Amino acid sequence: MSTFHDDTGTHESPMNLTGHPVVDDHHEKVGTVSDVLYDDSGEPRWAIVDPGVMRPEKFVPVEGSYLTTEGELVIPYLKDQVKHSPKAPRDHVLDSRTEGMLEEHYEVGRDN
């Protein structure tokens, strides 16, 4: 189950995360959401974050994140932790091996 919530007051669907700036909980810019992967129930599970020019996109769990009134997606992970996570492939397809590595890296699980 996803713990994503929207505190913008607009009740924007979490499916509209693409394009939102991403910041860590210290408000350091991490990048911009370029894509979102969903679980079997249609809940957002992984955001693909583009950290900028000449840097590879990264998977970031959506769980525990929230949108601010300014439209920033605040994630409960430090920028450095995202920087050292496995790279997202160009096609944004997440295989089970990479998902396991990501779950270990971010300390999240399938049933969280």
Backbone as JSON Lines, residues from 0, in Angstrom:
{"i":0,"aa":"M","n":[0.83,-1.18,0.0],"ca":[0.0,0.0,0.0],"c":[0.88,1.25,0.0]}
{"i":1,"aa":"S","n":[0.52,2.22,-0.77],"ca":[1.28,3.45,-0.87],"c":[0.89,4.42,0.24]}
{"i":2,"aa":"T","n":[1.88,5.14,0.76],"ca":[1.58,6.14,1.77],"c":[1.75,7.54,1.18]}
{"i":3,"aa":"F","n":[1.72,7.66,-0.14],"ca":[1.8,8.95,-0.8],"c":[0.59,9.77,-0.38]}
{"i":4,"aa":"H","n":[0.8,11.03,-0.09],"ca":[-0.34,11.9,0.13],"c":[-0.09,13.25,-0.5]}
{"i":5,"aa":"D","n":[-1.18,13.94,-0.77],"ca":[-1.13,15.22,-1.46],"c":[-1.6,16.28,-0.49]}
{"i":6,"aa":"D","n":[-0.7,17.18,-0.07],"ca":[-1.12,18.23,0.86],"c":[-1.3,19.57,0.16]}
{"i":7,"aa":"T","n":[-1.51,19.55,-1.17],"ca":[-1.68,20.79,-1.92],"c":[-3.07,21.36,-1.74]}
{"i":8,"aa":"G","n":[-4.02,20.54,-1.28],"ca":[-5.39,21.02,-1.13],"c":[-6.15,20.97,-2.44]}
{"i":9,"aa":"T","n":[-5.5,20.58,-3.51],"ca":[-6.15,20.54,-4.82],"c":[-6.68,19.15,-5.14]}
{"i":10,"aa":"H","n":[-6.33,18.18,-4.33],"ca":[-6.73,16.78,-4.54],"c":[-6.25,16.27,-5.89]}
{"i":11,"aa":"E","n":[-5.11,16.77,-6.33],"ca":[-4.52,16.31,-7.58],"c":[-4.21,14.83,-7.45]}
{"i":12,"aa":"S","n":[-4.49,14.09,-8.49],"ca":[-4.21,12.67,-8.49],"c":[-2.71,12.41,-8.39]}
{"i":13,"aa":"P","n":[-2.29,11.42,-7.6],"ca":[-0.87,11.09,-7.55],"c":[-0.35,10.63,-8.91]}
{"i":14,"aa":"M","n":[-1.23,10.35,-9.84],"ca":[-0.81,9.93,-11.17],"c":[-0.24,11.1,-11.96]}
{"i":15,"aa":"N","n":[-0.32,12.31,-11.44],"ca":[0.19,13.48,-12.13],"c":[1.5,13.97,-11.54]}
{"i":16,"aa":"L","n":[2.35,13.06,-11.13],"ca":[3.63,13.44,-10.53],"c":[4.66,13.85,-11.57]}
{"i":17,"aa":"T","n":[4.52,13.41,-12.8],"ca":[5.49,13.71,-13.83],"c":[5.64,15.22,-14.01]}
{"i":18,"aa":"G","n":[6.9,15.65,-14.03],"ca":[7.2,17.07,-14.2],"c":[7.4,17.83,-12.91]}
{"i":19,"aa":"H","n":[7.04,17.23,-11.79],"ca":[7.2,17.92,-10.51],"c":[8.67,17.9,-10.08]}
{"i":20,"aa":"P","n":[9.15,19.02,-9.52],"ca":[10.5,19.0,-8.95],"c":[10.54,18.09,-7.73]}
{"i":21,"aa":"V","n":[11.67,17.43,-7.53],"ca":[11.85,16.52,-6.4],"c":[12.9,17.11,-5.47]}
{"i":22,"aa":"V","n":[12.57,17.17,-4.17],"ca":[13.51,17.64,-3.16],"c":[13.56,16.61,-2.04]}
{"i":23,"aa":"D","n":[14.7,16.57,-1.33],"ca":[14.78,15.69,-0.18],"c":[14.17,16.4,1.02]}
{"i":24,"aa":"D","n":[14.15,15.74,2.17],"ca":[13.49,16.34,3.33],"c":[14.27,17.5,3.95]}
{"i":25,"aa":"H","n":[15.44,17.81,3.36],"ca":[16.19,19.01,3.74],"c":[16.01,20.09,2.67]}
{"i":26,"aa":"H","n":[15.1,19.84,1.74],"ca":[14.75,20.72,0.62],"c":[15.9,20.97,-0.34]}
{"i":27,"aa":"E","n":[16.8,19.98,-0.45],"ca":[17.84,20.02,-1.48],"c":[17.24,19.45,-2.76]}
{"i":28,"aa":"K","n":[17.4,20.16,-3.87],"ca":[16.86,19.68,-5.13],"c":[17.55,18.39,-5.55]}
{"i":29,"aa":"V","n":[16.73,17.39,-5.85],"ca":[17.22,16.09,-6.29],"c":[17.08,15.96,-7.8]}
{"i":30,"aa":"G","n":[16.02,16.52,-8.36],"ca":[15.78,16.44,-9.8],"c":[14.32,16.71,-10.11]}
{"i":31,"aa":"T","n":[13.85,16.09,-11.19],"ca":[12.47,16.26,-11.66],"c":[11.92,14.88,-12.0]}
{"i":32,"aa":"V","n":[10.65,14.64,-11.65],"ca":[10.02,13.36,-11.99],"c":[9.82,13.3,-13.51]}
{"i":33,"aa":"S","n":[10.41,12.27,-14.13],"ca":[10.25,12.1,-15.58],"c":[9.26,10.99,-15.92]}
{"i":34,"aa":"D","n":[8.97,10.11,-14.96],"ca":[8.05,9.0,-15.18],"c":[7.68,8.41,-13.83]}
{"i":35,"aa":"V","n":[6.59,7.63,-13.82],"ca":[6.13,6.98,-12.6],"c":[5.78,5.53,-12.93]}
{"i":36,"aa":"L","n":[6.21,4.59,-12.09],"ca":[5.84,3.19,-12.24],"c":[4.81,2.86,-11.16]}
{"i":37,"aa":"Y","n":[3.8,2.07,-11.51],"ca":[2.69,1.76,-10.62],"c":[2.69,0.29,-10.22]}
{"i":38,"aa":"D","n":[2.12,0.01,-9.04],"ca":[1.98,-1.38,-8.62],"c":[0.73,-1.98,-9.27]}
{"i":39,"aa":"D","n":[0.44,-3.22,-8.94],"ca":[-0.69,-3.93,-9.57],"c":[-2.04,-3.31,-9.24]}
{"i":40,"aa":"S","n":[-2.13,-2.55,-8.14],"ca":[-3.4,-1.93,-7.77],"c":[-3.55,-0.52,-8.33]}
{"i":41,"aa":"G","n":[-2.54,-0.06,-9.1],"ca":[-2.62,1.25,-9.7],"c":[-2.05,2.38,-8.85]}
{"i":42,"aa":"E","n":[-1.44,2.03,-7.73],"ca":[-0.82,3.03,-6.86],"c":[0.59,3.33,-7.34]}
{"i":43,"aa":"P","n":[1.02,4.6,-7.27],"ca":[2.39,4.91,-7.67],"c":[3.38,4.23,-6.74]}
{"i":44,"aa":"R","n":[4.37,3.56,-7.29],"ca":[5.36,2.84,-6.47],"c":[6.75,3.44,-6.61]}
{"i":45,"aa":"W","n":[7.19,3.7,-7.83],"ca":[8.53,4.24,-8.08],"c":[8.42,5.47,-8.97]}
{"i":46,"aa":"A","n":[9.12,6.53,-8.6],"ca":[9.27,7.69,-9.46],"c":[10.62,7.57,-10.16]}
{"i":47,"aa":"I","n":[10.65,7.91,-11.43],"ca":[11.91,8.0,-12.15],"c":[12.31,9.47,-12.05]}
{"i":48,"aa":"V","n":[13.47,9.73,-11.45],"ca":[13.9,11.11,-11.21],"c":[15.09,11.43,-12.11]}
{"i":49,"aa":"D","n":[14.92,12.52,-12.85],"ca":[15.98,13.02,-13.72],"c":[16.75,14.09,-12.94]}
{"i":50,"aa":"P","n":[18.0,13.8,-12.55],"ca":[18.76,14.74,-11.75],"c":[19.38,15.89,-12.55]}
{"i":51,"aa":"G","n":[19.29,15.85,-13.86],"ca":[19.83,16.93,-14.67],"c":[20.76,16.43,-15.76]}
{"i":52,"aa":"V","n":[21.3,17.39,-16.49],"ca":[22.15,17.11,-17.64],"c":[23.35,16.25,-17.26]}
{"i":53,"aa":"M","n":[23.59,15.25,-18.09],"ca":[24.75,14.37,-17.96],"c":[24.74,13.5,-16.7]}
{"i":54,"aa":"R","n":[23.58,13.33,-16.1],"ca":[23.47,12.44,-14.94],"c":[22.38,11.41,-15.24]}
{"i":55,"aa":"P","n":[22.6,10.16,-14.84],"ca":[21.6,9.12,-15.13],"c":[20.35,9.27,-14.26]}
{"i":56,"aa":"E","n":[19.21,8.9,-14.85],"ca":[17.96,8.9,-14.09],"c":[18.02,7.82,-13.02]}
{"i":57,"aa":"K","n":[17.28,8.05,-11.94],"ca":[17.28,7.13,-10.79],"c":[15.85,6.77,-10.42]}
{"i":58,"aa":"F","n":[15.68,5.55,-9.88],"ca":[14.41,5.13,-9.3],"c":[14.36,5.65,-7.86]}
{"i":59,"aa":"V","n":[13.21,6.19,-7.46],"ca":[13.01,6.63,-6.08],"c":[11.63,6.14,-5.64]}
{"i":60,"aa":"P","n":[11.52,5.51,-4.46],"ca":[10.22,5.07,-3.99],"c":[9.28,6.26,-3.77]}
{"i":61,"aa":"V","n":[8.03,6.09,-4.14],"ca":[7.04,7.14,-3.91],"c":[6.53,7.05,-2.47]}
{"i":62,"aa":"E","n":[6.6,5.88,-1.88],"ca":[6.12,5.66,-0.52],"c":[6.74,6.67,0.45]}
{"i":63,"aa":"G","n":[5.89,7.32,1.23],"ca":[6.35,8.28,2.22],"c":[6.58,9.68,1.69]}
{"i":64,"aa":"S","n":[6.39,9.88,0.4],"ca":[6.6,11.2,-0.19],"c":[5.29,12.0,-0.17]}
{"i":65,"aa":"Y","n":[5.42,13.3,-0.39],"ca":[4.23,14.15,-0.46],"c":[4.5,15.35,-1.35]}
{"i":66,"aa":"L","n":[3.41,15.93,-1.87],"ca":[3.5,17.15,-2.67],"c":[3.27,18.35,-1.77]}
{"i":67,"aa":"T","n":[4.1,19.37,-1.92],"ca":[3.9,20.62,-1.18],"c":[2.92,21.5,-1.94]}
{"i":68,"aa":"T","n":[2.51,22.58,-1.31],"ca":[1.62,23.53,-1.99],"c":[2.32,24.2,-3.17]}
{"i":69,"aa":"E","n":[3.66,24.19,-3.17],"ca":[4.42,24.75,-4.29],"c":[4.6,23.73,-5.42]}
{"i":70,"aa":"G","n":[4.13,22.5,-5.21],"ca":[4.22,21.48,-6.26],"c":[5.48,20.64,-6.22]}
{"i":71,"aa":"E","n":[6.27,20.76,-5.16],"ca":[7.47,19.94,-5.03],"c":[7.11,18.58,-4.43]}
{"i":72,"aa":"L","n":[7.72,17.54,-4.97],"ca":[7.58,16.21,-4.4],"c":[8.71,16.05,-3.38]}
{"i":73,"aa":"V","n":[8.34,15.97,-2.12],"ca":[9.32,15.82,-1.04],"c":[9.45,14.33,-0.76]}
{"i":74,"aa":"I","n":[10.68,13.83,-0.86],"ca":[10.93,12.41,-0.64],"c":[11.66,12.23,0.7]}
{"i":75,"aa":"P","n":[11.42,11.11,1.38],"ca":[12.06,10.88,2.69],"c":[13.45,10.27,2.58]}
{"i":76,"aa":"Y","n":[14.18,10.63,1.53],"ca":[15.53,10.1,1.31],"c":[16.45,11.27,1.02]}
{"i":77,"aa":"L","n":[17.69,11.17,1.45],"ca":[18.66,12.23,1.19],"c":[19.09,12.2,-0.28]}
{"i":78,"aa":"K","n":[19.44,13.36,-0.79],"ca":[19.91,13.49,-2.16],"c":[21.06,12.52,-2.44]}
{"i":79,"aa":"D","n":[21.96,12.39,-1.48],"ca":[23.11,11.51,-1.64],"c":[22.69,10.04,-1.78]}
{"i":80,"aa":"Q","n":[21.64,9.65,-1.05],"ca":[21.15,8.27,-1.14],"c":[20.58,8.02,-2.54]}
{"i":81,"aa":"V","n":[19.87,8.99,-3.08],"ca":[19.33,8.85,-4.43],"c":[20.48,8.77,-5.44]}
{"i":82,"aa":"K","n":[21.47,9.62,-5.26],"ca":[22.62,9.68,-6.16],"c":[23.33,8.32,-6.25]}
{"i":83,"aa":"H","n":[23.35,7.58,-5.16],"ca":[24.06,6.29,-5.13],"c":[23.15,5.09,-5.37]}
{"i":84,"aa":"S","n":[21.91,5.33,-5.76],"ca":[21.0,4.22,-6.05],"c":[21.24,3.7,-7.47]}
{"i":85,"aa":"P","n":[20.73,2.5,-7.78],"ca":[20.89,1.96,-9.13],"c":[20.26,2.88,-10.18]}
{"i":86,"aa":"K","n":[20.89,2.94,-11.34],"ca":[20.4,3.78,-12.44],"c":[19.13,3.19,-13.04]}
{"i":87,"aa":"A","n":[18.27,4.05,-13.53],"ca":[17.09,3.61,-14.26],"c":[17.47,3.42,-15.73]}
{"i":88,"aa":"P","n":[17.07,2.31,-16.35],"ca":[17.37,2.14,-17.77],"c":[16.56,3.13,-18.61]}
{"i":89,"aa":"R","n":[16.99,3.35,-19.82],"ca":[16.31,4.32,-20.7],"c":[14.83,4.0,-20.9]}
{"i":90,"aa":"D","n":[14.47,2.72,-20.93],"ca":[13.07,2.35,-21.16],"c":[12.24,2.36,-19.87]}
{"i":91,"aa":"H","n":[12.88,2.61,-18.73],"ca":[12.23,2.7,-17.42],"c":[11.57,1.4,-16.99]}
{"i":92,"aa":"V","n":[11.96,0.29,-17.59],"ca":[11.43,-1.02,-17.19],"c":[12.22,-1.49,-15.98]}
{"i":93,"aa":"L","n":[11.49,-1.89,-14.95],"ca":[12.1,-2.33,-13.7],"c":[12.02,-3.85,-13.61]}
{"i":94,"aa":"D","n":[13.17,-4.51,-13.7],"ca":[13.17,-5.96,-13.58],"c":[13.25,-6.35,-12.09]}
{"i":95,"aa":"S","n":[12.96,-7.6,-11.79],"ca":[12.87,-8.04,-10.39],"c":[14.23,-7.95,-9.68]}
{"i":96,"aa":"R","n":[15.32,-8.18,-10.39],"ca":[16.65,-8.08,-9.78],"c":[16.93,-6.65,-9.33]}
{"i":97,"aa":"T","n":[16.67,-5.69,-10.23],"ca":[16.9,-4.28,-9.9],"c":[15.95,-3.83,-8.8]}
{"i":98,"aa":"E","n":[14.7,-4.28,-8.85],"ca":[13.75,-3.9,-7.81],"c":[14.22,-4.39,-6.44]}
{"i":99,"aa":"G","n":[14.76,-5.59,-6.39],"ca":[15.31,-6.11,-5.13],"c":[16.46,-5.26,-4.62]}
{"i":100,"aa":"M","n":[17.33,-4.85,-5.54],"ca":[18.46,-3.98,-5.15],"c":[17.95,-2.63,-4.65]}
{"i":101,"aa":"L","n":[16.92,-2.1,-5.31],"ca":[16.36,-0.82,-4.89],"c":[15.7,-0.92,-3.52]}
{"i":102,"aa":"E","n":[14.94,-2.01,-3.31],"ca":[14.28,-2.2,-2.01],"c":[15.31,-2.28,-0.89]}
{"i":103,"aa":"E","n":[16.43,-2.94,-1.16],"ca":[17.49,-3.03,-0.16],"c":[18.15,-1.66,0.04]}
{"i":104,"aa":"H","n":[18.42,-0.96,-1.07],"ca":[19.08,0.35,-0.99],"c":[18.25,1.37,-0.19]}
{"i":105,"aa":"Y","n":[16.94,1.4,-0.47],"ca":[16.06,2.37,0.2],"c":[15.4,1.81,1.46]}
{"i":106,"aa":"E","n":[15.67,0.53,1.75],"ca":[15.08,-0.13,2.91],"c":[13.56,-0.1,2.9]}
{"i":107,"aa":"V","n":[12.99,-0.46,1.75],"ca":[11.55,-0.59,1.6],"c":[11.26,-2.0,1.11]}
{"i":108,"aa":"G","n":[10.04,-2.44,1.27],"ca":[9.67,-3.78,0.82],"c":[8.37,-3.76,0.07]}
{"i":109,"aa":"R","n":[8.06,-4.87,-0.52],"ca":[6.82,-5.0,-1.31],"c":[5.57,-4.83,-0.46]}
{"i":110,"aa":"D","n":[5.62,-5.22,0.79],"ca":[4.42,-5.19,1.62],"c":[4.38,-3.98,2.55]}
{"i":111,"aa":"N","n":[5.27,-3.02,2.37],"ca":[5.28,-1.82,3.22],"c":[4.23,-0.85,2.79]}
